[in-house]
Amino acid sequence: MYKLVKPLFFSMQPEKAHHFVTGSLKNFTKIWGSKQLLSSLYTVEHPSLAREVFGLKFKNPVGLAAGFDKNAEYIEDMANLGFGFIEIGTVTPRPQPGNDQPRMFRLVPDSALINRMGFNNQGADVAAGRLKHLKNRGQLIIGGNIGKNKITPNEEAVNDYIYCFNALFDYVDYFVVNVSSPNTPGLRDLQEKEPLKRILNTLQTLNEKKVAPKPILLKIAPDLTDSQLDDIVEIVQETHIAGVIATNTTLSRADLKSAPALVQEMGGVSGKPLTKRSTEVIRYLSQKSNRSFPIIGVGGIHSAEDALEKLAAGASLIQVYTGFIYEGPALVADICKGLIAAGK
């Protein structure tokens, strides 16, 4: 079915297509019987799919990556498409419009996207309000991806992460500290050892004061050197955070086949060009740390085979976004069926 409507979606500007699809899905799920229909088409249930990772029980290991549902608007709707977990955000303390449009571009020959969204979101308090009033959460695990506002200086960034952490704490199952988006000026500087340790240690101190602490993960860029990845392993082990999400989008433009005018657009590349590098990062972190912490693998997953490669490299869970856009909602079910068939 998706193959029939995909040309229509791809005829629209990418951001407009996103709002059209998510809005249509939300309207459709208001119809009696629609949720059951979607679940019957796209949800795969099997005992072997269940995972327990950083103390949380996932009904399956396939999640929706941050960026798709920035403001916690579509959790119940997307849950009907078979995801084992959904990550909202990136959320910042104050609302911000993000970068000027157009800010998302399809690289169709590469099965990729370039985005420079710039953490456009309605703010942590709005997201928390929506999460508070969720009605049909069921077994679904929800993650909160948090970042800093563009106008916040890096020296004060820790305060933005504290604000988001406190605002979302009662409503999410785990947190992701995002210091790896290429679309907020200076943000990736926070991946350096000392500023990163400061943010993570501060959040961990707050976390440990809670009656039931939440897992905190770090989302990293695929463009880090081996030396920087060594620092990441050391930081995770020193701060005792729960794990890593590998990886965010890449600044690399190597081997892209799309038109030069598109390739030269500013922003991070996601999709198939990221498949190999994200898997390399997962494998490096897993081996270097002796599998001492869980890794969520994301980047260029367009098939069950891609998912199995991430898991074989050392990922405990996976997330999709660009592959979901190119392959359609059946991708989640296809991955789950592939994992069952492979005994994974």
C-alpha positions as CSV (number, residue, x, y, z in Angstrom):
1,M,0.0,0.0,0.0
2,Y,2.8,2.4,0.9
3,K,4.3,2.0,-2.5
4,L,1.1,3.4,-4.1
5,V,1.0,6.6,-1.9
6,K,4.8,7.2,-1.6
7,P,5.0,9.1,-4.9
8,L,2.3,11.5,-3.6
9,F,4.2,12.1,-0.3
10,F,7.5,12.5,-2.1
11,S,6.0,15.1,-4.4
12,M,5.6,17.4,-1.4
13,Q,8.3,19.4,0.3
14,P,9.6,17.0,3.0
15,E,8.5,18.9,6.1
16,K,5.0,19.5,4.6
17,A,4.8,15.8,3.8
18,H,5.7,15.0,7.4
19,H,2.9,17.2,8.8
20,F,0.4,15.8,6.2
21,V,1.2,12.2,7.0
22,T,1.2,12.6,10.8
23,G,-2.0,14.7,10.7
24,S,-3.7,12.2,8.5
25,L,-2.7,9.3,10.8
26,K,-4.1,11.2,13.8
27,N,-7.4,11.8,12.1
28,F,-7.6,8.2,10.8
29,T,-7.0,6.8,14.3
30,K,-10.1,8.7,15.5
31,I,-12.3,6.4,13.4
32,W,-13.8,3.4,15.2
33,G,-11.8,0.2,14.5
34,S,-8.9,2.0,12.9
35,K,-6.4,1.4,15.7
36,Q,-7.2,-2.3,15.6
37,L,-6.8,-2.4,11.9
38,L,-3.3,-0.7,12.0
39,S,-2.2,-3.0,14.8
40,S,-3.3,-6.1,12.8
41,L,-1.3,-4.9,9.8
42,Y,1.9,-3.6,11.4
43,T,2.3,-5.1,14.9
44,V,4.2,-8.4,15.3
45,E,4.1,-10.1,18.7
46,H,6.4,-12.9,19.7
47,P,8.0,-13.8,23.0
48,S,11.5,-13.8,21.4
49,L,11.2,-10.1,20.6
50,A,11.0,-9.0,24.2
51,R,14.1,-7.3,25.6
52,E,15.2,-6.1,29.0
53,V,17.7,-3.3,28.6
54,F,18.9,-0.8,31.3
55,G,16.2,-2.1,33.6
56,L,13.3,-1.5,31.2
57,K,11.2,-4.2,29.5
58,F,10.7,-3.6,25.8
59,K,8.0,-5.7,23.9
60,N,10.3,-5.5,20.9
61,P,13.7,-3.9,20.1
62,V,12.5,-1.5,17.3
63,G,12.1,2.1,18.3
64,L,11.2,5.4,16.6
65,A,14.1,7.7,16.8
66,A,13.9,11.3,18.1
67,G,13.1,14.0,15.6
68,F,9.9,12.4,14.2
69,D,7.7,13.3,17.1
70,K,9.3,16.4,18.6
71,N,6.4,17.5,20.8
72,A,4.9,14.2,22.0
73,E,1.9,14.7,19.6
74,Y,1.8,11.3,17.9
75,I,2.8,8.7,20.5
76,E,-0.5,6.9,20.6
77,D,-0.9,7.0,16.9
78,M,2.6,5.7,16.1
79,A,2.3,3.0,18.8
80,N,-0.3,1.4,16.5
81,L,2.4,0.8,13.9
82,G,4.2,-1.7,16.0
83,F,7.1,0.2,17.7
84,G,8.5,-1.2,20.9
85,F,9.5,2.3,22.1
86,I,9.2,5.9,20.9
87,E,11.6,8.7,21.7
88,I,10.3,12.2,21.7
89,G,12.2,15.4,21.1
90,T,14.7,16.9,20.9
91,V,13.0,19.0,23.6
92,T,14.5,22.3,24.8
93,P,13.5,24.4,27.9
94,R,11.9,27.2,25.9
95,P,10.0,26.9,22.6
96,Q,12.0,27.7,19.5
97,P,11.1,27.9,15.8
98,G,14.3,26.2,14.6
99,N,16.1,27.2,11.4
100,D,14.5,28.9,8.4
101,Q,12.6,26.7,5.9
102,P,13.3,24.8,3.8
103,R,15.4,22.9,6.2
104,M,14.9,19.2,5.1
105,F,15.8,17.8,1.8
106,R,15.4,14.3,0.2
107,L,18.4,12.7,-1.5
108,V,16.4,10.1,-3.3
109,P,19.2,8.4,-5.3
110,D,20.9,7.9,-1.9
111,S,17.8,6.9,0.1
112,A,18.8,9.7,2.4
113,L,17.7,13.0,4.0
114,I,19.6,16.2,4.8
115,N,18.1,18.1,7.7
116,R,19.0,21.3,9.5
117,M,15.9,21.6,11.6
118,G,17.6,23.3,14.5
119,F,15.7,21.8,17.5
120,N,12.3,23.3,16.5
121,N,9.9,22.4,19.3
122,Q,7.2,23.8,21.5
123,G,9.3,23.5,24.7
124,A,9.7,21.0,27.6
125,D,6.5,22.1,29.5
126,V,4.3,21.5,26.5
127,A,5.7,18.1,25.8
128,A,5.4,17.2,29.5
129,G,1.7,18.3,29.5
130,R,1.0,16.0,26.5
131,L,2.8,13.1,28.1
132,K,0.9,13.6,31.4
133,H,-2.4,13.1,29.6
134,L,-1.6,10.1,27.5
135,K,-4.5,7.6,27.7
136,N,-3.4,4.4,26.0
137,R,0.3,4.0,26.7
138,G,0.1,0.3,27.5
139,Q,3.5,-1.4,27.4
140,L,5.1,1.3,25.3
141,I,8.4,2.7,26.5
142,I,8.9,6.4,26.0
143,G,12.2,8.2,25.9
144,G,12.8,11.9,26.3
145,N,15.6,13.4,24.1
146,I,16.7,16.7,25.6
147,G,18.9,19.5,24.4
148,K,19.7,23.2,24.9
149,N,18.2,26.3,23.4
150,K,20.1,28.0,20.6
151,I,20.5,31.2,22.5
152,T,21.9,29.5,25.6
153,P,25.7,29.8,25.8
154,N,27.6,26.5,26.1
155,E,28.9,27.6,29.5
156,E,25.3,27.6,30.7
157,A,24.1,24.6,28.7
158,V,23.9,22.4,31.8
159,N,21.0,24.5,33.1
160,D,18.9,23.7,30.0
161,Y,19.5,20.0,30.4
162,I,18.5,20.2,34.1
163,Y,15.3,22.1,33.2
164,C,14.3,19.5,30.6
165,F,15.2,16.6,32.9
166,N,13.0,18.0,35.7
167,A,10.1,18.8,33.4
168,L,9.9,15.4,31.8
169,F,11.1,13.2,34.7
170,D,7.6,12.0,35.8
171,Y,6.5,11.1,32.2
172,V,9.3,9.4,30.4
173,D,11.0,6.0,31.0
174,Y,14.5,7.1,29.9
175,F,16.4,10.2,28.9
176,V,18.8,11.0,26.1
177,V,21.3,13.8,26.3
178,N,21.7,15.2,22.8
179,V,25.0,17.0,22.3
180,S,25.5,15.7,18.8
181,S,23.1,17.5,16.5
182,P,25.0,19.4,13.8
183,N,22.3,22.0,13.5
184,T,22.6,24.0,16.7
185,P,25.8,26.2,16.5
186,G,28.4,25.0,18.9
187,L,26.4,22.1,20.3
188,R,28.9,19.4,19.2
189,D,31.5,21.2,21.2
190,L,29.7,19.8,24.3
191,Q,30.9,16.3,23.2
192,E,34.3,17.3,24.4
193,K,35.4,15.5,27.5
194,E,35.1,18.1,30.3
195,P,31.8,19.9,29.3
196,L,30.2,16.5,28.6
197,K,31.3,15.1,32.0
198,R,29.9,18.2,33.7
199,I,26.4,17.8,32.1
200,L,26.2,14.0,32.7
201,N,27.5,14.1,36.3
202,T,25.1,16.9,37.1
203,L,22.1,15.0,35.7
204,Q,23.3,11.8,37.4
205,T,23.4,13.6,40.8
206,L,19.9,14.8,40.3
207,N,18.8,11.4,39.1
208,E,20.3,9.6,42.2
209,K,18.2,11.8,44.5
210,K,15.0,10.5,42.9
211,V,13.1,7.6,44.5
212,A,13.2,5.7,41.2
213,P,16.0,7.0,39.0
214,K,15.6,6.9,35.2
215,P,18.2,5.6,32.7
216,I,20.2,8.4,31.1
217,L,21.8,7.8,27.7
218,L,24.1,9.9,25.5
219,K,23.5,10.3,21.8
220,I,26.7,10.7,19.9
221,A,27.8,11.8,16.4
222,P,29.1,9.4,13.8
223,D,31.9,11.8,12.9
224,L,33.9,11.2,16.1
225,T,37.5,9.9,15.8
226,D,38.6,6.7,17.5
227,S,40.3,8.8,20.2
228,Q,37.0,10.7,20.8
229,L,35.2,7.4,21.0
230,D,37.7,6.2,23.6
231,D,36.8,9.3,25.6
232,I,33.1,8.4,25.2
233,V,33.7,4.9,26.7
234,E,35.6,6.4,29.6
235,I,33.0,9.1,30.2
236,V,30.1,6.5,30.2
237,Q,32.0,4.3,32.7
238,E,33.0,7.3,34.9
239,T,29.6,8.9,35.1
240,H,27.7,5.6,35.3
241,I,25.1,6.6,32.8
242,A,23.0,3.8,31.3
243,G,24.3,3.7,27.8
244,V,24.8,5.3,24.4
245,I,22.8,6.0,21.2
246,A,24.9,5.6,18.1
247,T,24.5,7.6,16.0
248,N,23.1,11.0,15.1
249,T,23.3,12.4,11.5
250,T,26.7,12.9,9.8
251,L,28.3,15.9,8.2
252,S,30.1,13.7,5.7
253,R,29.1,14.0,2.1
254,A,31.3,11.1,0.9
255,D,30.1,9.0,-2.1
256,L,26.7,10.7,-2.4
257,K,25.0,10.3,-5.8
258,S,22.4,13.0,-5.6
259,A,22.5,16.3,-7.4
260,P,25.4,18.5,-6.2
261,A,23.0,21.4,-5.4
262,L,21.2,19.1,-2.9
263,V,24.3,17.5,-1.5
264,Q,25.7,21.0,-0.7
265,E,22.8,21.9,1.5
266,M,23.9,22.5,5.1
267,G,22.8,20.0,7.7
268,G,23.2,16.4,8.8
269,V,22.8,13.4,6.5
270,S,20.7,10.4,7.6
271,G,19.6,7.2,5.8
272,K,21.6,4.7,3.8
273,P,24.8,6.7,3.6
274,L,25.1,6.4,7.4
275,T,24.5,2.6,7.5
276,K,28.2,1.5,7.5
277,R,29.6,4.2,9.7
278,S,27.0,3.9,12.4
279,T,27.6,0.2,12.5
280,E,31.4,0.8,12.8
281,V,30.8,3.1,15.7
282,I,28.6,0.6,17.5
283,R,31.1,-2.2,17.0
284,Y,34.0,0.0,18.2
285,L,32.2,1.1,21.3
286,S,31.0,-2.4,22.1
287,Q,34.4,-4.0,21.7
288,K,36.3,-1.2,23.4
289,S,34.0,-1.2,26.4
290,N,33.9,-5.0,26.5
291,R,30.1,-4.7,26.1
292,S,29.9,-3.0,29.5
293,F,27.0,-0.7,28.6
294,P,24.0,-1.0,26.2
295,I,24.0,0.7,22.8
296,I,20.9,1.7,20.9
297,G,21.8,1.5,17.2
298,V,20.4,4.0,14.7
299,G,21.5,5.1,11.3
300,G,20.6,3.8,7.9
301,I,18.3,0.9,8.9
302,H,16.2,0.2,5.9
303,S,15.7,-3.5,6.2
304,A,15.7,-6.5,8.6
305,E,19.3,-7.2,7.4
306,D,20.4,-3.7,8.4
307,A,18.9,-4.2,11.8
308,L,20.6,-7.6,12.3
309,E,23.9,-6.1,11.4
310,K,23.5,-3.4,14.1
311,L,22.6,-6.0,16.7
312,A,25.5,-8.3,15.6
313,A,27.8,-5.3,16.0
314,G,26.8,-4.9,19.6
315,A,23.5,-2.9,19.7
316,S,20.9,-4.0,22.2
317,L,18.1,-2.1,20.6
318,I,17.6,-0.2,17.3
319,Q,15.8,2.9,16.1
320,V,14.5,4.0,12.7
321,Y,13.6,7.3,11.2
322,T,14.8,7.9,7.6
323,G,14.3,4.2,6.7
324,F,10.8,4.4,8.0
325,I,10.1,7.3,5.6
326,Y,11.6,5.6,2.6
327,E,10.4,2.0,3.3
328,G,7.0,2.8,5.0
329,P,5.3,1.5,8.1
330,A,5.8,-2.1,7.2
331,L,9.5,-1.7,8.0
332,V,8.9,-2.3,11.7
333,A,7.0,-5.5,11.1
334,D,9.6,-6.7,8.6
335,I,12.4,-6.1,11.1
336,C,10.5,-7.9,13.8
337,K,9.8,-10.9,11.5
338,G,13.4,-10.9,10.4
339,L,14.6,-11.1,14.0
340,I,12.2,-13.9,14.8
341,A,13.4,-15.9,11.7
342,A,17.0,-15.3,12.7
343,G,16.4,-16.3,16.3
344,K,17.5,-12.9,17.6
